[in-house]
Amino acid sequence: MEIDKELKQGKKFPFDSLLYCNVGNPQAIKQKPITFLREVLCITSWPEVAEKHPEMFHPDAIQRAKELLIANPGGSGAYSNTAGVGKVCDDVAAYISKRDGFPCDPKNIFLTNGASQAIQDTLKLLIDKPTDCILIPIPQYPLYSASIHIILADEVYQENIYRPGDKFVSFKKVMSELKLNCQLVSFHSTSKGYWGECGRRGGYLEMVNFPDDVRAELYKLLSICCCSNVDGQYTMDVMINPPKPGDASYELFQKEKNGILESLKVRAKKLSTALNKLEGVSCLSVDGALYTYFRLTMPPKAIAAAKKMGKAADAMYCMDLLNEAGVVCVPGSGFGQEEGTYHVRSTILPPENEIDQVVERMNNFHKKWMAKYN
């Protein structure tokens, strides 16, 4: 932020702008929002505008907004039930049932301020004493065995799949097909996928195979905050129940959705291909989500220089990348990587024309940096 401020004040750097590859925040990096959702939220926030100017909106957006307003008397400015607007919980349950082919009970659905808050609240519920243990896979999902008692499944990237033929399969679907009786809490969010509505803080959790008293305790915990924000709940309803064939908004929705996903696919391939051409860099193909997580083989001189400064070597690399090339990435040391290994996480979110700049800047920087320490 300090460099960005100084750039705007006219201070000279080796670059004329910052390229943000550090956070999965799509709309902060010029991704356009889905029109249908914004029309619905506009009407739920100001119902009179659709009455005075119906020509501004698609008819199905007006109808959806009316349904949501009826479901929560008082509109988006009023508290909902602690677990969420009843209609939205019902719609989420219907979405999960259709997705997995197994029933979902709306009473197991809790609407939350994004997936992060849902995970935090679930951990508060589950952790009782210092000897309680939580298995955290780093940095990717591991293979789970049937001996696991409770699974927490963060499934926010289920729409972000780029390899042809691959598809998302939920933990719940696998459990149900294998007839496992594990306890599961799964999470979803409006922040990722092709929606990118991070600021709306829309999310949900589903509890599976938990007794009523545990569900009641979670309800009690969530009631401390009264309810999740209602705009986020409305956003979730639109996400899991988007326009369908025949709806007035359907063609535009499909165009926007497919355009975003195809562009992400192009950017994912472009960045991972370019990274693999760099000396000492190994990057898996980006088949899903919004990030590359590439491995760096560090020259001993670089490791020694970082140690002398009291930094992790990949943290030093990222700071140099920022200061010399204006590309903002995150060091793997922040993710609890295996000792003795070095990684960098970069998003694939900059627009296609800026991804070309990311590739060019990283390529030029990396060559100079490796020459310096080899």
BALOBA-1460 file (C-alpha; in Angstrom, 3 decimals):
// residues 374
<rec num="1" residu="m" x="0.000" y="0.000" z="0.000"/>
<rec num="2" residu="e" x="2.891" y="2.343" z="0.794"/>
<rec num="3" residu="i" x="4.483" y="1.783" z="-2.626"/>
<rec num="4" residu="d" x="1.129" y="2.313" z="-4.344"/>
<rec num="5" residu="k" x="0.716" y="5.597" z="-2.476"/>
<rec num="6" residu="e" x="4.230" y="6.716" z="-3.432"/>
<rec num="7" residu="l" x="3.648" y="5.816" z="-7.089"/>
<rec num="8" residu="k" x="0.579" y="8.064" z="-7.128"/>
<rec num="9" residu="q" x="2.629" y="10.857" z="-5.559"/>
<rec num="10" residu="g" x="5.119" y="10.628" z="-8.433"/>
<rec num="11" residu="k" x="7.973" y="8.758" z="-6.767"/>
<rec num="12" residu="k" x="10.052" y="6.814" z="-9.281"/>
<rec num="13" residu="f" x="10.264" y="3.026" z="-9.182"/>
<rec num="14" residu="p" x="11.539" y="0.475" z="-11.726"/>
<rec num="15" residu="f" x="7.859" y="-0.005" z="-12.682"/>
<rec num="16" residu="d" x="4.877" y="2.279" z="-13.231"/>
<rec num="17" residu="s" x="2.186" y="0.233" z="-11.483"/>
<rec num="18" residu="l" x="1.686" y="-2.612" z="-9.018"/>
<rec num="19" residu="l" x="0.322" y="-5.938" z="-10.242"/>
<rec num="20" residu="y" x="-1.597" y="-7.598" z="-7.422"/>
<rec num="21" residu="c" x="-1.209" y="-11.393" z="-7.394"/>
<rec num="22" residu="n" x="-1.443" y="-11.839" z="-3.640"/>
<rec num="23" residu="v" x="-5.135" y="-12.126" z="-2.716"/>
<rec num="24" residu="g" x="-8.092" y="-14.021" z="-4.184"/>
<rec num="25" residu="n" x="-10.172" y="-10.842" z="-4.493"/>
<rec num="26" residu="p" x="-11.410" y="-10.874" z="-8.125"/>
<rec num="27" residu="q" x="-13.396" y="-7.649" z="-8.328"/>
<rec num="28" residu="a" x="-10.542" y="-5.651" z="-6.797"/>
<rec num="29" residu="i" x="-8.597" y="-6.654" z="-9.910"/>
<rec num="30" residu="k" x="-11.164" y="-5.557" z="-12.507"/>
<rec num="31" residu="q" x="-13.406" y="-8.635" z="-12.755"/>
<rec num="32" residu="k" x="-16.883" y="-7.404" z="-13.633"/>
<rec num="33" residu="p" x="-19.795" y="-8.530" z="-11.434"/>
<rec num="34" residu="i" x="-22.628" y="-10.717" z="-12.711"/>
<rec num="35" residu="t" x="-25.427" y="-8.398" z="-13.882"/>
<rec num="36" residu="f" x="-28.356" y="-10.488" z="-12.612"/>
<rec num="37" residu="l" x="-27.023" y="-10.472" z="-9.047"/>
<rec num="38" residu="r" x="-26.431" y="-6.729" z="-9.015"/>
<rec num="39" residu="e" x="-29.941" y="-6.081" z="-10.340"/>
<rec num="40" residu="v" x="-31.435" y="-8.242" z="-7.577"/>
<rec num="41" residu="l" x="-29.374" y="-6.528" z="-4.869"/>
<rec num="42" residu="c" x="-30.247" y="-3.090" z="-6.231"/>
<rec num="43" residu="i" x="-33.956" y="-3.876" z="-5.942"/>
<rec num="44" residu="t" x="-33.740" y="-5.533" z="-2.509"/>
<rec num="45" residu="s" x="-31.885" y="-2.458" z="-1.233"/>
<rec num="46" residu="w" x="-34.296" y="0.018" z="-2.876"/>
<rec num="47" residu="p" x="-37.560" y="-1.726" z="-3.865"/>
<rec num="48" residu="e" x="-39.149" y="1.496" z="-5.127"/>
<rec num="49" residu="v" x="-36.647" y="1.788" z="-7.974"/>
<rec num="50" residu="a" x="-38.125" y="-1.263" z="-9.718"/>
<rec num="51" residu="e" x="-41.622" y="0.155" z="-9.325"/>
<rec num="52" residu="k" x="-40.665" y="3.524" z="-10.787"/>
<rec num="53" residu="h" x="-38.229" y="2.264" z="-13.444"/>
<rec num="54" residu="p" x="-38.977" y="-1.390" z="-14.274"/>
<rec num="55" residu="e" x="-37.356" y="-0.908" z="-17.683"/>
<rec num="56" residu="m" x="-33.951" y="-0.771" z="-15.950"/>
<rec num="57" residu="f" x="-34.129" y="-4.412" z="-14.864"/>
<rec num="58" residu="h" x="-34.673" y="-7.871" z="-16.282"/>
<rec num="59" residu="p" x="-38.118" y="-9.222" z="-15.265"/>
<rec num="60" residu="d" x="-36.640" y="-12.304" z="-13.578"/>
<rec num="61" residu="a" x="-34.403" y="-10.080" z="-11.418"/>
<rec num="62" residu="i" x="-37.472" y="-8.127" z="-10.283"/>
<rec num="63" residu="q" x="-39.290" y="-11.372" z="-9.468"/>
<rec num="64" residu="r" x="-36.354" y="-12.831" z="-7.518"/>
<rec num="65" residu="a" x="-35.985" y="-9.623" z="-5.503"/>
<rec num="66" residu="k" x="-39.696" y="-9.689" z="-4.642"/>
<rec num="67" residu="e" x="-39.420" y="-13.301" z="-3.437"/>
<rec num="68" residu="l" x="-36.448" y="-12.476" z="-1.222"/>
<rec num="69" residu="l" x="-38.114" y="-9.382" z="0.232"/>
<rec num="70" residu="i" x="-41.249" y="-11.357" z="1.071"/>
<rec num="71" residu="a" x="-39.095" y="-14.037" z="2.720"/>
<rec num="72" residu="n" x="-37.479" y="-11.520" z="5.087"/>
<rec num="73" residu="p" x="-40.026" y="-8.914" z="6.268"/>
<rec num="74" residu="g" x="-38.266" y="-5.584" z="6.593"/>
<rec num="75" residu="g" x="-35.928" y="-6.297" z="3.680"/>
<rec num="76" residu="s" x="-32.148" y="-6.275" z="3.615"/>
<rec num="77" residu="g" x="-31.968" y="-3.734" z="6.435"/>
<rec num="78" residu="a" x="-33.680" y="-6.038" z="8.928"/>
<rec num="79" residu="y" x="-32.278" y="-8.969" z="10.909"/>
<rec num="80" residu="s" x="-33.094" y="-12.421" z="9.611"/>
<rec num="81" residu="n" x="-33.401" y="-15.584" z="11.649"/>
<rec num="82" residu="t" x="-30.025" y="-16.485" z="13.199"/>
<rec num="83" residu="a" x="-29.572" y="-19.417" z="10.813"/>
<rec num="84" residu="g" x="-30.565" y="-17.232" z="7.872"/>
<rec num="85" residu="v" x="-33.572" y="-16.301" z="5.753"/>
<rec num="86" residu="g" x="-35.738" y="-19.418" z="5.570"/>
<rec num="87" residu="k" x="-36.167" y="-19.287" z="1.788"/>
<rec num="88" residu="v" x="-32.409" y="-19.033" z="1.268"/>
<rec num="89" residu="c" x="-31.745" y="-21.998" z="3.586"/>
<rec num="90" residu="d" x="-34.359" y="-23.979" z="1.639"/>
<rec num="91" residu="d" x="-32.769" y="-23.003" z="-1.676"/>
<rec num="92" residu="v" x="-29.286" y="-23.966" z="-0.457"/>
<rec num="93" residu="a" x="-30.598" y="-27.355" z="0.681"/>
<rec num="94" residu="a" x="-32.256" y="-27.889" z="-2.718"/>
<rec num="95" residu="y" x="-28.995" y="-26.929" z="-4.469"/>
<rec num="96" residu="i" x="-26.943" y="-29.408" z="-2.414"/>
<rec num="97" residu="s" x="-29.508" y="-32.170" z="-2.951"/>
<rec num="98" residu="k" x="-29.422" y="-31.629" z="-6.719"/>
<rec num="99" residu="r" x="-25.618" y="-31.351" z="-6.817"/>
<rec num="100" residu="d" x="-24.894" y="-34.529" z="-4.841"/>
<rec num="101" residu="g" x="-27.929" y="-36.679" z="-5.574"/>
<rec num="102" residu="f" x="-28.517" y="-37.166" z="-1.847"/>
<rec num="103" residu="p" x="-31.013" y="-35.312" z="0.372"/>
<rec num="104" residu="c" x="-30.088" y="-32.221" z="2.367"/>
<rec num="105" residu="d" x="-32.235" y="-31.079" z="5.291"/>
<rec num="106" residu="p" x="-32.614" y="-27.260" z="5.505"/>
<rec num="107" residu="k" x="-32.281" y="-27.483" z="9.305"/>
<rec num="108" residu="n" x="-28.613" y="-28.431" z="8.746"/>
<rec num="109" residu="i" x="-27.938" y="-25.201" z="6.829"/>
<rec num="110" residu="f" x="-26.538" y="-22.078" z="8.504"/>
<rec num="111" residu="l" x="-25.908" y="-18.922" z="6.464"/>
<rec num="112" residu="t" x="-22.710" y="-17.136" z="7.425"/>
<rec num="113" residu="n" x="-20.563" y="-14.093" z="6.692"/>
<rec num="114" residu="g" x="-18.413" y="-15.939" z="4.171"/>
<rec num="115" residu="a" x="-16.753" y="-19.328" z="4.555"/>
<rec num="116" residu="s" x="-13.925" y="-18.026" z="6.771"/>
<rec num="117" residu="q" x="-16.257" y="-16.976" z="9.582"/>
<rec num="118" residu="a" x="-18.137" y="-20.261" z="9.255"/>
<rec num="119" residu="i" x="-14.924" y="-22.238" z="9.689"/>
<rec num="120" residu="q" x="-13.873" y="-20.128" z="12.689"/>
<rec num="121" residu="d" x="-17.233" y="-20.616" z="14.392"/>
<rec num="122" residu="t" x="-17.151" y="-24.352" z="13.726"/>
<rec num="123" residu="l" x="-13.685" y="-24.628" z="15.252"/>
<rec num="124" residu="k" x="-14.895" y="-22.710" z="18.323"/>
<rec num="125" residu="l" x="-17.684" y="-25.239" z="18.629"/>
<rec num="126" residu="l" x="-15.419" y="-28.288" z="18.263"/>
<rec num="127" residu="i" x="-12.297" y="-27.325" z="20.222"/>
<rec num="128" residu="d" x="-12.926" y="-27.905" z="23.913"/>
<rec num="129" residu="k" x="-9.532" y="-28.442" z="25.541"/>
<rec num="130" residu="p" x="-5.797" y="-28.103" z="24.774"/>
<rec num="131" residu="t" x="-5.523" y="-31.779" z="23.823"/>
<rec num="132" residu="d" x="-8.109" y="-31.495" z="21.028"/>
<rec num="133" residu="c" x="-6.386" y="-31.775" z="17.649"/>
<rec num="134" residu="i" x="-7.273" y="-30.386" z="14.239"/>
<rec num="135" residu="l" x="-5.632" y="-31.900" z="11.149"/>
<rec num="136" residu="i" x="-4.800" y="-29.119" z="8.699"/>
<rec num="137" residu="p" x="-3.589" y="-30.259" z="5.255"/>
<rec num="138" residu="i" x="-0.701" y="-28.127" z="3.946"/>
<rec num="139" residu="p" x="-0.931" y="-26.788" z="1.345"/>
<rec num="140" residu="q" x="-3.419" y="-29.096" z="-0.416"/>
<rec num="141" residu="y" x="-6.100" y="-31.610" z="0.498"/>
<rec num="142" residu="p" x="-4.726" y="-34.990" z="1.684"/>
<rec num="143" residu="l" x="-6.325" y="-38.393" z="1.293"/>
<rec num="144" residu="y" x="-8.686" y="-38.885" z="4.201"/>
<rec num="145" residu="s" x="-9.299" y="-42.286" z="5.782"/>
<rec num="146" residu="a" x="-12.478" y="-43.669" z="7.288"/>
<rec num="147" residu="s" x="-10.916" y="-43.327" z="10.741"/>
<rec num="148" residu="i" x="-11.417" y="-39.559" z="10.706"/>
<rec num="149" residu="h" x="-14.180" y="-38.568" z="13.107"/>
<rec num="150" residu="i" x="-15.085" y="-35.139" z="11.766"/>
<rec num="151" residu="i" x="-14.324" y="-33.668" z="8.345"/>
<rec num="152" residu="l" x="-14.322" y="-29.920" z="7.703"/>
<rec num="153" residu="a" x="-14.595" y="-29.442" z="3.927"/>
<rec num="154" residu="d" x="-13.820" y="-25.990" z="2.527"/>
<rec num="155" residu="e" x="-15.430" y="-26.307" z="-0.926"/>
<rec num="156" residu="v" x="-15.405" y="-22.729" z="-2.182"/>
<rec num="157" residu="y" x="-13.675" y="-23.468" z="-5.509"/>
<rec num="158" residu="q" x="-16.165" y="-25.984" z="-6.886"/>
<rec num="159" residu="e" x="-16.844" y="-23.855" z="-9.984"/>
<rec num="160" residu="n" x="-13.149" y="-23.146" z="-10.630"/>
<rec num="161" residu="i" x="-12.194" y="-26.270" z="-12.593"/>
<rec num="162" residu="y" x="-10.245" y="-25.786" z="-15.814"/>
<rec num="163" residu="r" x="-9.082" y="-29.225" z="-16.994"/>
<rec num="164" residu="p" x="-11.492" y="-30.710" z="-19.590"/>
<rec num="165" residu="g" x="-13.374" y="-33.708" z="-18.268"/>
<rec num="166" residu="d" x="-12.798" y="-32.912" z="-14.607"/>
<rec num="167" residu="k" x="-15.698" y="-32.039" z="-12.351"/>
<rec num="168" residu="f" x="-16.235" y="-31.175" z="-8.715"/>
<rec num="169" residu="v" x="-17.236" y="-33.986" z="-6.352"/>
<rec num="170" residu="s" x="-18.207" y="-32.972" z="-2.829"/>
<rec num="171" residu="f" x="-17.109" y="-34.714" z="0.361"/>
<rec num="172" residu="k" x="-20.763" y="-35.327" z="1.147"/>
<rec num="173" residu="k" x="-21.357" y="-37.124" z="-2.145"/>
<rec num="174" residu="v" x="-18.355" y="-39.419" z="-1.590"/>
<rec num="175" residu="m" x="-19.380" y="-40.129" z="2.010"/>
<rec num="176" residu="s" x="-22.931" y="-40.905" z="0.947"/>
<rec num="177" residu="e" x="-21.899" y="-43.186" z="-1.909"/>
<rec num="178" residu="l" x="-19.519" y="-45.105" z="0.376"/>
<rec num="179" residu="k" x="-22.180" y="-45.191" z="3.097"/>
<rec num="180" residu="l" x="-19.754" y="-43.705" z="5.640"/>
<rec num="181" residu="n" x="-21.245" y="-42.316" z="8.833"/>
<rec num="182" residu="c" x="-18.612" y="-39.614" z="9.385"/>
<rec num="183" residu="q" x="-19.553" y="-36.244" z="10.793"/>
<rec num="184" residu="l" x="-19.053" y="-33.557" z="8.169"/>
<rec num="185" residu="v" x="-19.253" y="-29.781" z="8.069"/>
<rec num="186" residu="s" x="-18.939" y="-28.379" z="4.541"/>
<rec num="187" residu="f" x="-18.512" y="-24.721" z="3.608"/>
<rec num="188" residu="h" x="-19.228" y="-22.623" z="0.535"/>
<rec num="189" residu="s" x="-18.855" y="-18.939" z="-0.294"/>
<rec num="190" residu="t" x="-19.932" y="-16.263" z="-2.772"/>
<rec num="191" residu="s" x="-16.363" y="-14.932" z="-2.892"/>
<rec num="192" residu="k" x="-14.895" y="-17.374" z="-5.422"/>
<rec num="193" residu="g" x="-16.184" y="-19.287" z="-8.449"/>
<rec num="194" residu="y" x="-17.097" y="-16.881" z="-11.253"/>
<rec num="195" residu="w" x="-18.960" y="-14.549" z="-8.867"/>
<rec num="196" residu="g" x="-16.034" y="-13.037" z="-6.955"/>
<rec num="197" residu="e" x="-18.343" y="-11.230" z="-4.526"/>
<rec num="198" residu="c" x="-15.801" y="-11.058" z="-1.688"/>
<rec num="199" residu="g" x="-17.215" y="-7.865" z="-0.209"/>
<rec num="200" residu="r" x="-20.710" y="-9.335" z="0.117"/>
<rec num="201" residu="r" x="-19.513" y="-11.860" z="2.734"/>
<rec num="202" residu="g" x="-21.994" y="-14.538" z="1.691"/>
<rec num="203" residu="g" x="-21.479" y="-18.111" z="2.867"/>
<rec num="204" residu="y" x="-23.082" y="-21.209" z="4.290"/>
<rec num="205" residu="l" x="-22.205" y="-24.322" z="6.227"/>
<rec num="206" residu="e" x="-23.958" y="-27.680" z="6.214"/>
<rec num="207" residu="m" x="-23.744" y="-30.035" z="9.209"/>
<rec num="208" residu="v" x="-24.070" y="-33.751" z="8.423"/>
<rec num="209" residu="n" x="-24.550" y="-36.554" z="10.982"/>
<rec num="210" residu="f" x="-24.522" y="-34.251" z="14.011"/>
<rec num="211" residu="p" x="-27.047" y="-34.687" z="16.843"/>
<rec num="212" residu="d" x="-29.635" y="-32.015" z="17.567"/>
<rec num="213" residu="d" x="-27.884" y="-30.787" z="20.716"/>
<rec num="214" residu="v" x="-24.684" y="-29.984" z="18.788"/>
<rec num="215" residu="r" x="-26.674" y="-28.142" z="16.143"/>
<rec num="216" residu="a" x="-28.396" y="-26.202" z="18.935"/>
<rec num="217" residu="e" x="-25.014" y="-25.168" z="20.358"/>
<rec num="218" residu="l" x="-23.910" y="-23.858" z="16.967"/>
<rec num="219" residu="y" x="-27.157" y="-21.900" z="16.687"/>
<rec num="220" residu="k" x="-26.450" y="-20.420" z="20.118"/>
<rec num="221" residu="l" x="-22.906" y="-19.488" z="19.087"/>
<rec num="222" residu="l" x="-24.093" y="-17.817" z="15.872"/>
<rec num="223" residu="s" x="-26.861" y="-15.949" z="17.711"/>
<rec num="224" residu="i" x="-24.199" y="-13.831" z="19.442"/>
<rec num="225" residu="c" x="-24.011" y="-11.891" z="16.156"/>
<rec num="226" residu="c" x="-27.808" y="-12.080" z="15.602"/>
<rec num="227" residu="c" x="-27.464" y="-13.189" z="11.969"/>
<rec num="228" residu="s" x="-25.175" y="-12.988" z="8.966"/>
<rec num="229" residu="n" x="-25.559" y="-9.919" z="6.765"/>
<rec num="230" residu="v" x="-28.726" y="-10.141" z="4.694"/>
<rec num="231" residu="d" x="-27.214" y="-8.846" z="1.437"/>
<rec num="232" residu="g" x="-24.749" y="-11.731" z="1.669"/>
<rec num="233" residu="q" x="-27.652" y="-14.131" z="2.168"/>
<rec num="234" residu="y" x="-29.425" y="-12.740" z="-0.902"/>
<rec num="235" residu="t" x="-26.175" y="-13.087" z="-2.855"/>
<rec num="236" residu="m" x="-25.926" y="-16.721" z="-1.809"/>
<rec num="237" residu="d" x="-29.480" y="-17.366" z="-2.988"/>
<rec num="238" residu="v" x="-28.666" y="-15.994" z="-6.431"/>
<rec num="239" residu="m" x="-25.392" y="-17.934" z="-6.593"/>
<rec num="240" residu="i" x="-26.918" y="-21.338" z="-5.902"/>
<rec num="241" residu="n" x="-30.068" y="-20.586" z="-7.907"/>
<rec num="242" residu="p" x="-28.968" y="-18.544" z="-10.954"/>
<rec num="243" residu="p" x="-31.053" y="-17.765" z="-14.055"/>
<rec num="244" residu="k" x="-32.314" y="-20.848" z="-15.901"/>
<rec num="245" residu="p" x="-33.005" y="-21.476" z="-19.612"/>
<rec num="246" residu="g" x="-36.013" y="-19.417" z="-20.621"/>
<rec num="247" residu="d" x="-35.442" y="-16.712" z="-17.994"/>
<rec num="248" residu="a" x="-34.991" y="-13.167" z="-19.263"/>
<rec num="249" residu="s" x="-31.467" y="-12.914" z="-17.800"/>
<rec num="250" residu="y" x="-30.274" y="-16.368" z="-18.859"/>
<rec num="251" residu="e" x="-28.394" y="-15.518" z="-22.075"/>
<rec num="252" residu="l" x="-26.540" y="-12.587" z="-20.509"/>
<rec num="253" residu="f" x="-25.786" y="-14.634" z="-17.392"/>
<rec num="254" residu="q" x="-24.323" y="-17.491" z="-19.459"/>
<rec num="255" residu="k" x="-22.231" y="-15.071" z="-21.504"/>
<rec num="256" residu="e" x="-20.789" y="-13.424" z="-18.380"/>
<rec num="257" residu="k" x="-20.228" y="-16.720" z="-16.545"/>
<rec num="258" residu="n" x="-18.547" y="-18.487" z="-19.465"/>
<rec num="259" residu="g" x="-16.472" y="-15.427" z="-20.290"/>
<rec num="260" residu="i" x="-15.059" y="-15.264" z="-16.764"/>
<rec num="261" residu="l" x="-14.334" y="-19.003" z="-16.511"/>
<rec num="262" residu="e" x="-12.745" y="-19.203" z="-19.980"/>
<rec num="263" residu="s" x="-10.565" y="-16.201" z="-19.207"/>
<rec num="264" residu="l" x="-9.451" y="-17.751" z="-15.898"/>
<rec num="265" residu="k" x="-8.554" y="-20.933" z="-17.780"/>
<rec num="266" residu="v" x="-6.430" y="-18.968" z="-20.263"/>
<rec num="267" residu="r" x="-4.684" y="-17.027" z="-17.499"/>
<rec num="268" residu="a" x="-4.025" y="-20.192" z="-15.478"/>
<rec num="269" residu="k" x="-2.303" y="-21.888" z="-18.411"/>
<rec num="270" residu="k" x="-0.388" y="-18.794" z="-19.453"/>
<rec num="271" residu="l" x="1.065" y="-18.162" z="-15.992"/>
<rec num="272" residu="s" x="1.935" y="-21.772" z="-15.101"/>
<rec num="273" residu="t" x="3.558" y="-22.330" z="-18.528"/>
<rec num="274" residu="a" x="5.677" y="-19.199" z="-18.154"/>
<rec num="275" residu="l" x="6.744" y="-20.073" z="-14.607"/>
<rec num="276" residu="n" x="7.946" y="-23.527" z="-15.643"/>
<rec num="277" residu="k" x="10.347" y="-21.910" z="-18.113"/>
<rec num="278" residu="l" x="12.178" y="-20.078" z="-15.323"/>
<rec num="279" residu="e" x="15.420" y="-21.458" z="-13.907"/>
<rec num="280" residu="g" x="14.875" y="-23.367" z="-10.656"/>
<rec num="281" residu="v" x="11.084" y="-23.050" z="-10.778"/>
<rec num="282" residu="s" x="8.635" y="-25.947" z="-10.739"/>
<rec num="283" residu="c" x="4.926" y="-25.243" z="-11.122"/>
<rec num="284" residu="l" x="2.090" y="-27.745" z="-11.438"/>
<rec num="285" residu="s" x="-0.549" y="-26.988" z="-14.045"/>
<rec num="286" residu="v" x="-3.344" y="-24.902" z="-12.557"/>
<rec num="287" residu="d" x="-6.348" y="-27.183" z="-12.990"/>
<rec num="288" residu="g" x="-8.562" y="-25.428" z="-10.448"/>
<rec num="289" residu="a" x="-8.990" y="-22.614" z="-7.905"/>
<rec num="290" residu="l" x="-7.400" y="-19.184" z="-8.423"/>
<rec num="291" residu="y" x="-3.709" y="-19.677" z="-7.623"/>
<rec num="292" residu="t" x="-0.337" y="-21.021" z="-8.651"/>
<rec num="293" residu="y" x="1.874" y="-22.336" z="-5.868"/>
<rec num="294" residu="f" x="5.274" y="-22.737" z="-7.445"/>
<rec num="295" residu="r" x="8.416" y="-24.199" z="-5.940"/>
<rec num="296" residu="l" x="11.742" y="-22.368" z="-5.973"/>
<rec num="297" residu="t" x="15.100" y="-24.114" z="-5.872"/>
<rec num="298" residu="m" x="17.041" y="-21.469" z="-3.985"/>
<rec num="299" residu="p" x="20.756" y="-20.796" z="-4.595"/>
<rec num="300" residu="p" x="22.757" y="-21.281" z="-1.355"/>
<rec num="301" residu="k" x="23.881" y="-17.634" z="-1.520"/>
<rec num="302" residu="a" x="20.244" y="-16.501" z="-1.489"/>
<rec num="303" residu="i" x="19.441" y="-18.683" z="1.521"/>
<rec num="304" residu="a" x="22.476" y="-17.313" z="3.352"/>
<rec num="305" residu="a" x="21.572" y="-13.709" z="2.498"/>
<rec num="306" residu="a" x="18.017" y="-14.186" z="3.739"/>
<rec num="307" residu="k" x="19.226" y="-15.815" z="6.945"/>
<rec num="308" residu="k" x="21.547" y="-12.880" z="7.569"/>
<rec num="309" residu="m" x="18.529" y="-10.545" z="7.315"/>
<rec num="310" residu="g" x="16.432" y="-12.775" z="9.568"/>
<rec num="311" residu="k" x="14.004" y="-13.640" z="6.765"/>
<rec num="312" residu="a" x="12.797" y="-16.783" z="5.049"/>
<rec num="313" residu="a" x="14.396" y="-17.043" z="1.605"/>
<rec num="314" residu="d" x="11.060" y="-17.067" z="-0.226"/>
<rec num="315" residu="a" x="9.928" y="-14.031" z="1.777"/>
<rec num="316" residu="m" x="13.072" y="-12.215" z="0.625"/>
<rec num="317" residu="y" x="12.313" y="-13.283" z="-2.954"/>
<rec num="318" residu="c" x="8.784" y="-11.873" z="-2.730"/>
<rec num="319" residu="m" x="9.967" y="-8.578" z="-1.244"/>
<rec num="320" residu="d" x="12.555" y="-8.214" z="-4.001"/>
<rec num="321" residu="l" x="9.901" y="-9.084" z="-6.591"/>
<rec num="322" residu="l" x="7.714" y="-6.315" z="-5.181"/>
<rec num="323" residu="n" x="10.427" y="-3.674" z="-4.893"/>
<rec num="324" residu="e" x="12.122" y="-4.392" z="-8.217"/>
<rec num="325" residu="a" x="9.248" y="-5.522" z="-10.446"/>
<rec num="326" residu="g" x="6.077" y="-4.285" z="-8.750"/>
<rec num="327" residu="v" x="4.496" y="-7.743" z="-8.617"/>
<rec num="328" residu="v" x="2.790" y="-8.608" z="-5.314"/>
<rec num="329" residu="c" x="2.933" y="-12.305" z="-4.347"/>
<rec num="330" residu="v" x="2.872" y="-14.294" z="-1.096"/>
<rec num="331" residu="p" x="5.798" y="-16.396" z="0.212"/>
<rec num="332" residu="g" x="5.167" y="-20.074" z="0.840"/>
<rec num="333" residu="s" x="6.660" y="-19.723" z="4.318"/>
<rec num="334" residu="g" x="3.330" y="-18.171" z="5.308"/>
<rec num="335" residu="f" x="1.557" y="-21.450" z="4.555"/>
<rec num="336" residu="g" x="3.577" y="-23.775" z="6.787"/>
<rec num="337" residu="q" x="5.541" y="-25.431" z="3.973"/>
<rec num="338" residu="e" x="7.919" y="-28.340" z="4.498"/>
<rec num="339" residu="e" x="11.173" y="-27.211" z="6.096"/>
<rec num="340" residu="g" x="13.945" y="-26.727" z="3.577"/>
<rec num="341" residu="t" x="11.568" y="-26.006" z="0.693"/>
<rec num="342" residu="y" x="10.636" y="-22.649" z="-0.769"/>
<rec num="343" residu="h" x="7.460" y="-21.643" z="-2.570"/>
<rec num="344" residu="v" x="5.573" y="-18.603" z="-3.831"/>
<rec num="345" residu="r" x="1.815" y="-18.259" z="-4.218"/>
<rec num="346" residu="s" x="0.459" y="-16.097" z="-7.002"/>
<rec num="347" residu="t" x="-3.138" y="-15.624" z="-8.058"/>
<rec num="348" residu="i" x="-4.232" y="-15.918" z="-11.690"/>
<rec num="349" residu="l" x="-6.639" y="-12.996" z="-11.234"/>
<rec num="350" residu="p" x="-5.034" y="-10.022" z="-13.020"/>
<rec num="351" residu="p" x="-6.871" y="-9.397" z="-16.329"/>
<rec num="352" residu="e" x="-5.490" y="-11.159" z="-19.409"/>
<rec num="353" residu="n" x="-3.600" y="-8.090" z="-20.641"/>
<rec num="354" residu="e" x="-2.049" y="-7.669" z="-17.181"/>
<rec num="355" residu="i" x="-1.159" y="-11.370" z="-16.895"/>
<rec num="356" residu="d" x="1.153" y="-10.745" z="-19.851"/>
<rec num="357" residu="q" x="2.793" y="-7.982" z="-17.810"/>
<rec num="358" residu="v" x="3.036" y="-10.286" z="-14.778"/>
<rec num="359" residu="v" x="4.791" y="-12.907" z="-16.911"/>
<rec num="360" residu="e" x="7.175" y="-10.374" z="-18.458"/>
<rec num="361" residu="r" x="8.060" y="-8.694" z="-15.161"/>
<rec num="362" residu="m" x="8.527" y="-11.982" z="-13.289"/>
<rec num="363" residu="n" x="10.678" y="-13.369" z="-16.098"/>
<rec num="364" residu="n" x="12.985" y="-10.340" z="-16.185"/>
<rec num="365" residu="f" x="13.190" y="-10.125" z="-12.394"/>
<rec num="366" residu="h" x="13.845" y="-13.840" z="-11.893"/>
<rec num="367" residu="k" x="16.739" y="-13.919" z="-14.373"/>
<rec num="368" residu="k" x="18.451" y="-10.981" z="-12.653"/>
<rec num="369" residu="w" x="17.755" y="-12.356" z="-9.171"/>
<rec num="370" residu="m" x="19.143" y="-15.811" z="-9.960"/>
<rec num="371" residu="a" x="22.220" y="-14.288" z="-11.625"/>
<rec num="372" residu="k" x="22.810" y="-12.208" z="-8.494"/>
<rec num="373" residu="y" x="22.839" y="-15.206" z="-6.161"/>
<rec num="374" residu="n" x="24.262" y="-17.968" z="-8.378"/>
